[in-house]
Amino acid sequence: MSAANDLQIYERHASAWWDRSDRFFRSLHSVGNFHAGCMRWEWGEHLQGARLVDLGCGGGGVSLALAAAGAEVQGIDQSPGSVEAARQAAAERGLDAQFQTGDLRQTGLEAASADFVVMSDVLEHIEQPSEAIAEAARILRPGGELFVNTFDRSWWSRFTVVTLAEGLGLVPRGTHDGRLFVRPAELTVFGKEHGLVLRSLQRERPAIFATLRSWTIHLRRARRGPGYHAFLRRLEA
């Protein structure tokens, strides 16, 4: 039986990050493209020339989508194999994005140096999510924004993400631990503790027919859903 919240999955399978025949990473790219689209819609032309830090960047799917939109991207991840996959993908696409290994809770980056910070599919893997939020707030300039997408801690989320997605093989068994999911109210409190105010929050859920037809996870916005994404703004000094 696989251990829950097994983050070594990403390191063991790092060579498949950009292999579209791999069911798991194909779903990660689909979900990542959905969220990158949300950020492009919200941030629009402000991405051009903006300094963006992607905490927990993995193989760089979201990072490179935002680099293609004009952002100056720096990605940080604890998995050396994933970072190397991101570097190779950036080079192949001619995108100027930098990637490094590191702890997203202690990046060593200069305070107030980023216009945007991204934590996509990250908080649900961290035992102390407030520490990651604190670091994101520290490196954001006043008026800058943090994007987060994660899962609500509820029976529905656990059933959808762990029982169904992992049970059907869309996600490797052991990827998630439902006890680490983060309720929206908790995210709001974590933000307030570190000078971030919630600007908007959107629920999301799998697009069932599209997912089953392609055997790839596809998301859509919804009034109710197991997951959500949020934009939090750094308060002015």
C-alpha positions as CSV (number, residue, x, y, z in Angstrom):
1,M,0.0,0.0,0.0
2,S,1.4,3.4,-1.0
3,A,2.0,6.0,1.7
4,A,-0.2,9.1,1.5
5,N,1.3,12.4,0.3
6,D,4.3,10.6,-1.3
7,L,6.1,13.5,-2.8
8,Q,8.9,11.2,-4.1
9,I,6.4,10.3,-6.9
10,Y,7.4,13.4,-8.7
11,E,11.1,12.6,-8.4
12,R,10.7,8.9,-9.4
13,H,8.8,9.8,-12.5
14,A,10.5,13.1,-13.3
15,S,11.6,12.0,-16.8
16,A,7.9,11.7,-17.8
17,W,6.9,15.3,-16.9
18,W,6.6,16.3,-20.6
19,D,5.5,12.9,-21.9
20,R,2.0,13.4,-23.1
21,S,1.5,9.6,-23.3
22,D,1.8,9.4,-19.5
23,R,-1.7,9.6,-18.0
24,F,-0.6,11.3,-14.7
25,F,1.5,14.0,-16.2
26,R,-1.0,14.5,-19.0
27,S,-3.6,15.3,-16.3
28,L,-1.2,17.6,-14.5
29,H,-0.6,19.6,-17.7
30,S,-4.4,19.8,-18.3
31,V,-5.0,21.1,-14.8
32,G,-2.0,23.4,-15.0
33,N,-3.2,24.9,-18.3
34,F,-6.5,25.6,-16.7
35,H,-5.0,27.5,-13.8
36,A,-2.5,29.3,-16.1
37,G,-5.5,30.5,-18.1
38,C,-7.1,31.8,-14.9
39,M,-3.9,33.8,-14.1
40,R,-3.6,35.2,-17.6
41,W,-7.3,36.3,-17.5
42,E,-6.8,38.0,-14.1
43,W,-3.4,39.5,-14.6
44,G,-3.5,40.1,-18.3
45,E,-1.0,42.7,-19.6
46,H,0.5,43.1,-16.1
47,L,2.3,39.8,-16.7
48,Q,4.5,41.4,-19.3
49,G,7.9,42.0,-17.8
50,A,6.6,41.1,-14.3
51,R,8.8,39.1,-11.9
52,L,6.9,35.9,-11.1
53,V,8.0,33.2,-8.6
54,D,6.5,29.8,-8.9
55,L,6.8,28.0,-5.6
56,G,6.6,24.2,-6.1
57,C,7.0,24.5,-9.9
58,G,7.4,20.8,-10.6
59,G,8.3,20.2,-14.2
60,G,7.5,23.8,-15.2
61,G,4.1,23.5,-16.9
62,V,2.5,26.5,-15.3
63,S,5.8,28.4,-15.1
64,L,6.4,28.1,-18.9
65,A,2.8,29.0,-19.7
66,L,3.3,32.3,-17.8
67,A,6.7,32.9,-19.2
68,A,5.2,32.6,-22.7
69,A,2.8,35.4,-21.6
70,G,5.7,37.7,-20.9
71,A,6.6,37.1,-17.2
72,E,10.1,36.8,-16.0
73,V,9.8,33.5,-14.2
74,Q,11.8,31.9,-11.4
75,G,10.6,28.4,-10.4
76,I,11.6,26.6,-7.2
77,D,11.0,22.9,-6.4
78,Q,12.4,20.4,-4.0
79,S,12.7,17.7,-6.7
80,P,16.0,17.9,-8.6
81,G,14.6,15.7,-11.4
82,S,11.5,17.9,-11.8
83,V,13.7,21.0,-11.9
84,E,15.9,19.5,-14.6
85,A,12.8,18.6,-16.6
86,A,11.6,22.2,-16.3
87,R,15.0,23.5,-17.5
88,Q,15.0,21.2,-20.5
89,A,11.5,22.2,-21.5
90,A,12.3,25.9,-21.2
91,A,15.4,25.5,-23.4
92,E,13.5,23.5,-26.0
93,R,10.8,26.2,-26.2
94,G,13.3,29.1,-26.2
95,L,11.7,30.6,-23.0
96,D,13.8,32.6,-20.5
97,A,12.7,31.0,-17.2
98,Q,15.0,30.1,-14.4
99,F,14.6,27.0,-12.2
100,Q,16.3,25.9,-9.0
101,T,15.9,23.3,-6.2
102,G,15.0,24.7,-2.8
103,D,12.6,24.8,0.1
104,L,9.5,26.9,-0.8
105,R,9.2,27.8,2.9
106,Q,12.7,29.3,2.9
107,T,13.6,30.4,-0.6
108,G,16.4,32.8,0.3
109,L,14.9,35.3,-2.2
110,E,15.0,39.0,-1.5
111,A,12.0,40.4,0.4
112,A,9.4,42.3,-1.7
113,S,11.1,41.3,-4.9
114,A,8.2,39.6,-6.8
115,D,5.2,41.0,-8.5
116,F,3.4,37.7,-8.5
117,V,3.8,34.4,-6.6
118,V,2.2,31.1,-7.7
119,M,1.5,28.0,-5.6
120,S,-0.3,25.6,-7.9
121,D,-1.2,22.2,-6.4
122,V,1.2,22.8,-3.5
123,L,-0.6,23.6,-0.2
124,E,-2.3,20.2,-0.1
125,H,1.1,18.6,0.3
126,I,2.4,20.8,3.1
127,E,1.9,19.9,6.8
128,Q,2.3,23.6,7.8
129,P,0.8,25.6,4.9
130,S,1.0,28.8,6.9
131,E,4.8,28.7,6.6
132,A,4.5,28.6,2.8
133,I,2.0,31.5,2.8
134,A,4.4,33.4,5.0
135,E,7.2,33.0,2.6
136,A,5.1,34.0,-0.4
137,A,4.0,37.1,1.5
138,R,7.6,38.0,2.4
139,I,8.8,37.9,-1.2
140,L,5.8,39.7,-2.6
141,R,6.0,43.5,-3.1
142,P,3.2,45.6,-1.7
143,G,0.3,45.4,-4.1
144,G,1.6,42.1,-5.6
145,E,-0.6,39.0,-5.8
146,L,-0.4,35.4,-4.8
147,F,-2.3,32.7,-6.7
148,V,-3.2,29.5,-4.9
149,N,-5.1,26.4,-6.1
150,T,-5.7,23.5,-3.8
151,F,-8.4,21.2,-2.4
152,D,-11.0,21.9,0.4
153,R,-10.8,19.6,3.4
154,S,-14.1,17.8,3.1
155,W,-15.5,14.3,2.6
156,W,-16.4,15.3,-1.0
157,S,-12.8,16.4,-1.8
158,R,-11.3,13.2,-0.3
159,F,-13.8,11.1,-2.2
160,T,-13.1,12.9,-5.5
161,V,-9.4,13.3,-5.3
162,V,-8.3,10.2,-3.3
163,T,-11.0,7.6,-3.8
164,L,-11.9,8.3,-7.4
165,A,-8.9,10.0,-9.1
166,E,-6.3,7.8,-7.4
167,G,-8.6,4.7,-7.5
168,L,-9.2,5.1,-11.2
169,G,-5.5,5.6,-11.9
170,L,-5.8,9.2,-13.1
171,V,-3.4,10.1,-10.3
172,P,-0.8,7.6,-8.7
173,R,-2.0,6.1,-5.4
174,G,-0.5,7.9,-2.5
175,T,-0.2,11.3,-4.1
176,H,-2.6,12.9,-1.7
177,D,-3.5,12.9,2.0
178,G,-7.0,14.3,2.5
179,R,-6.1,15.4,6.0
180,L,-3.7,18.0,4.5
181,F,-6.3,19.7,2.4
182,V,-6.9,23.3,3.2
183,R,-10.3,24.9,3.8
184,P,-10.9,28.3,2.1
185,A,-11.5,29.9,5.5
186,E,-8.1,28.6,6.7
187,L,-6.4,30.0,3.6
188,T,-8.0,33.4,4.3
189,V,-6.8,33.4,7.9
190,F,-3.3,32.3,6.9
191,G,-3.2,35.2,4.4
192,K,-4.4,37.8,7.0
193,E,-1.7,36.6,9.4
194,H,0.9,37.6,6.9
195,G,-0.5,40.7,5.3
196,L,-2.4,39.2,2.4
197,V,-6.1,39.9,1.8
198,L,-8.3,37.6,-0.2
199,R,-9.4,39.3,-3.5
200,S,-11.3,36.5,-5.1
201,L,-12.0,32.8,-4.7
202,Q,-13.5,30.4,-7.3
203,R,-14.6,26.8,-6.8
204,E,-13.8,24.2,-9.4
205,R,-14.7,20.6,-10.2
206,P,-13.8,18.0,-12.8
207,A,-15.5,18.2,-16.1
208,I,-16.8,14.6,-15.9
209,F,-17.5,13.8,-19.5
210,A,-14.4,15.5,-20.9
211,T,-12.3,13.6,-18.2
212,L,-13.8,10.2,-19.0
213,R,-13.7,10.7,-22.7
214,S,-10.0,11.5,-22.7
215,W,-9.0,9.7,-19.5
216,T,-7.3,13.0,-18.6
217,I,-8.5,15.3,-15.8
218,H,-10.2,18.5,-17.1
219,L,-11.4,21.2,-14.7
220,R,-14.2,23.8,-14.9
221,R,-15.4,26.6,-12.7
222,A,-18.3,25.7,-10.5
223,R,-20.5,27.0,-7.7
224,R,-19.5,24.0,-5.7
225,G,-16.5,21.7,-6.0
226,P,-13.8,19.8,-4.2
227,G,-11.1,22.3,-5.3
228,Y,-10.7,26.0,-5.6
229,H,-8.4,28.7,-6.7
230,A,-7.8,32.1,-5.0
231,F,-6.0,35.4,-5.6
232,L,-4.6,37.1,-2.5
233,R,-3.2,40.6,-2.6
234,R,-0.2,41.9,-0.5
235,L,-1.3,44.9,1.5
236,E,0.5,48.2,0.9
237,A,3.1,49.0,3.5
